[in-house]
Amino acid sequence: VQLVESGGDLVQPGESLRLSCAASGNIFGINFMGWYRQAPGRERELVARINRGGSTNYAESMKGRFTISGDNALNTVYLQMNSLKPEDTAVYYCNALLVTSDLVTSSYWGQGTQVTVSS
């Protein structure tokens, strides 16, 4: 199983970015897909999560600025980030709770994509 993130970039405050995460491999089904972030010297934190029913939840500080979405099977999920602030600077990681083809449920992480918000 692989999770591959893309879309990280250097942007100015107030600008937008869209991150993508594509899941591939021996996947039977995906229960949740989520985005987490980790800034230097800080713990990894939840940004947003979506389940296969389409229900979403967000960290309080991201509500109204970030939107998570995905295709029906959650093979690809997106994080639309608007009104970016310098404090959003972090490595953003994709996470999936999924069932593999041999019916094992496990959590997987992508390699991360850097988002830098700076003027």
N, C-alpha and C positions, 0 to 999 in steps of 0.2 A: 504494500500500500504506500502510495506517495501523496503528499499534499504539497502543491507548488504554488507559492504566492507570487504575485507580481503587482506592479503599480506604484511602489514606493518611489518617492522623489523628494527633491528640495523645492519647497514652495514658500511664498511669502505669506505673512499673516493675512487672514481673510479669504485666501484662495481655497480651492477645492481639489480633492483627489479621489479617485476610485481605486480601491484595491480589489484584486481578484484572487481566488483560491480555487484550484482545480484538484479534485481527488481522482486518483486512478489506481488500478490494481485489482486484486481479488476481493472485490467488495460485494457483499450480498445486499446490504442496505445501510443507510446512514441515519442515525437517530438524531444527532445534533451536529451542527457546525457552528463554530464560534470564532470570534476574533479577540485576541488578547494583545496587550502591549507591555513592553518593558523599557522604561527609561533608565539611563545610567544611574546606578546607585539605588535603584528602587526595585521593589518586587514586581513580578508579572501580575497584571490585573486584567480582569474581564472588561472588554469593550462592549461587545454585543454578541448575542447568540440567537440562533434560529433552529426550530425543530422541524421535523419532516411534515408536520401539520401546518407549518407556516407561522406558528406563534413565535414572537420575538421578545427578547428582554435586553435592556441596555443598562450600562452603568449610569448612575444619576447624572454625572457631569457631561455625558455624551448625548443625553436625550435632547431631541430637537435639532441637533447638528449632524449626527451620524445616522445612517440608515443601512441596515443589513438586509440583504435579499438573496434569493437563490433560485435555481431551477427546481422543478418538481421533485427530482430525486436528490437534490442537494449535492449533486456531483460538482457543481460550481457555485460558489457563493461570492457575493460582492459586499464591499463596505464603502458606501458613499460618504465621504467626509466633507462637510461644508464649514465655512467660517473657521478655518483652522487657526489655532493659536500656537504660540511658541511652546506652551506646555503640552501640546500634543506630540511633540518630538519624541520618538521612541522607535524601537523595533517592533513591528506588528507581526504577530504570529497567528496562523490559522490552526485551529484545533478541530478534530472530528471525533465523535464517539460513534463508532460504526461496528457493524457485524461483518466479519470476513466470510469468504466463500465456505470455509469449514465451520461456520457458525460460532465463531469466537468473537465476543464483544470486547473491544479494546479502544483505548484513546490514542490518537496519533497527532503529531505536531508537524507543521511545516518548518522550513529553515529560517523563516522570517524575512521581512522586507523593511528597509529603513525609510522612515518618514521624518523629514527634517523641516521644521517651520521656522524660518528666519528671514529677517529683512537684511 
